[in-house]
Amino acid sequence: MTRVGDTVRFACPPGVEAWAAVGGKKEADGPLAAGFDLLFTDNRLGEETWEQAESTLQRHCAELLLQKADVTLPQIDLALGGDLQSQCTATAYTFRGLDVPFAGVYGACSTMAETLALAGCLTAGGAARRVLAMTSSHFCAAERQFRTPLNYGGKRTPTAQWTATGAGACLVSGRARPGQVRLTAAAFGRVRDPSVKDGTNMGGAMAPAAAETLYRFFLDNRCAPADYDGVYTGDLGIVGSELLARLLEGEGVDLADRHRDCGLLLYDRETQQTGAGGSGAGCAASVLAAHILPALQTGKMRRVLLVCTGALMSTTTLLQGESIPCVAHLVELTAPVD
Amino acid sequence: MKPDKEQYARLLKQVCPRSPLLRDFLWAFFVGGGICLLGEGVRAAWLAAGHTLSDAGALTSATLIAASGALTGLGWYQKLATRAGAGTLVPITGFANAVVSPAIEFRCEGLVTGVGARMFSIAGPVLVYGLLASAVWGVIWWLIRPWML
């Protein structure tokens, strides 16, 4: 493990043993549906509350992951996970039923890249042999916490995004075996606050954080977007994606058509009416497991960057007139060596 | 890299899509107008049923509130509102929706701490400042009335 600037590069890269993606109804109607392991047509998942539904979503995701990896719980040294609910409860309640050491991680919508980066460092450093990294979000649980009741008749602004109902999980192990996707580098982002106070414009608030992390990564590693098959952002949406391109262009970095946004891949924005695109911790997590990792496994892509952005405000700070601080964490994923 | 805040605010303004105002206005006008027209129809019906003018007015409000509550419960009012905007927000049906939707939403947090406490979380400010405004106007009216008559 070496450090160059903000980048942690793994000399003996940890491997991504397995992954799983679980989604809800809108995700089932979206263009990536075929990549999901399990899709629910009822977003309640048979539970009493939306909060419980999100935990159940995670439970299914974790169980599928273990099944796919052919691993049992005692073989996992640590689980890292997070979600958007207050105090990270969706994840905490999931791990009531999974007997494994658990550390909650909160990075809002950046949590998937954050847990993956942490899992990489911990396994490469020998602190754990096998780490489960998982995040989720649920549209209904997020709406009632951050915005208005579901049945309230409000109009969305054109910059508003749609919180994904989904969970994604990866199993990261110490040293990548042949045939396993490799986690070759990671970078933890710095908090950036461009003074955006509009809680319905997350893409606008988060773009500078993503630009900062990417710019530093390219500078530290003396590489460029063209060296990658894809530079995936978590949930910048249509607004944030445009801003990211302009900000990087201003620094002389050409994204060279390599940029894709998970929030724009998960839904058909026009027909599914998801506003400026998908968002939420489960958005990047499920797109990673349903779309990006399978493409790396089959060799359709050789090397990608995943940059997940998180808006780190709360409903309280927004009401108090504070602006939205944001962060973006990055992982570099590389196709298996035979 | 750090674009300064003013520069970024300008960039944001350039990039962010704007609301399609004409389309929004038309939706709000016709749906809002439609709800008012419906109210007129209901009022005429109550009058035809033999109620006095003031009773028919109160019954009309009650009918619209009940209809909006039922439609909110079915999840239909919110579907119309995503297009109609102020057209569904401003009439009394919008106020009913603002009270009923949190009542349904927070039912799982208990009848007192959920429904009771959260029911007016959206409509509460309208009530507070509505009552305050009427009290202030009452005082003003009391002061200027001697000169008005």
Contacts between the chains, C-beta under 8 A, distances in Angstrom:
chain1	res1	chain2	res2	distance
A	48	B	108	6.4
A	49	B	108	4.8
A	144	B	105	5.6
A	144	B	106	7.9
A	148	B	101	7.3
A	148	B	122	6.7
A	149	B	101	4.1
A	149	B	102	4.7
A	149	B	104	6.9
A	149	B	105	3.5
A	149	B	106	7.5
A	149	B	122	7.8
A	150	B	75	7.7
A	150	B	78	7.2
A	150	B	101	7.3
A	150	B	105	6.2
A	151	B	72	5.0
A	151	B	73	7.4
A	151	B	75	5.7
A	151	B	77	7.0
A	151	B	78	5.0
A	151	B	97	7.4
A	151	B	100	7.3
A	151	B	101	4.0
A	151	B	104	5.8
A	151	B	105	6.9
A	152	B	78	6.3
A	152	B	81	8.0
A	152	B	97	6.5
A	152	B	98	6.5
A	152	B	101	4.0
A	152	B	102	7.3
A	152	B	105	7.9
A	152	B	122	6.6
A	153	B	72	7.6
A	153	B	77	5.2
A	153	B	78	4.7
A	153	B	80	7.1
A	153	B	81	2.7
A	153	B	82	7.5
A	153	B	84	7.9
A	153	B	88	5.0
A	153	B	89	6.6
A	153	B	94	6.5
A	153	B	97	4.9
A	153	B	98	8.0
A	153	B	101	7.6
A	154	B	78	7.8
A	154	B	81	6.5
A	154	B	82	7.8
A	154	B	89	7.8
A	155	B	24	7.6
A	155	B	81	6.7
A	155	B	82	6.1
A	155	B	83	7.8
A	155	B	84	7.9
A	155	B	85	4.1
A	156	B	82	6.9
A	157	B	19	6.9
A	158	B	16	7.3
A	158	B	17	4.2
A	158	B	18	6.7
A	158	B	19	5.7
A	159	B	16	5.3
A	159	B	17	6.8
A	194	B	3	7.9
A	194	B	5	6.6
A	194	B	8	4.8
A	194	B	12	7.9
A	195	B	5	4.8
A	195	B	8	7.4
A	195	B	9	7.2
A	196	B	12	7.1
A	201	B	12	7.8
A	201	B	16	6.7
A	204	B	12	5.1
A	204	B	15	7.6
A	204	B	16	6.4
A	208	B	3	7.3
A	208	B	8	6.8
A	211	B	1	6.6
A	212	B	1	6.2
A	215	B	1	5.2
A	238	B	17	7.5
A	239	B	15	6.0
A	239	B	16	5.7
A	239	B	17	7.2
A	242	B	15	4.9
A	243	B	11	6.6
A	243	B	12	7.1
A	243	B	15	5.6
A	246	B	11	6.3
A	246	B	15	7.2
A	247	B	1	7.3
A	247	B	3	6.6
A	247	B	11	7.9
A	250	B	1	7.7
A	250	B	3	6.8
A	251	B	1	5.0
A	276	B	17	7.6
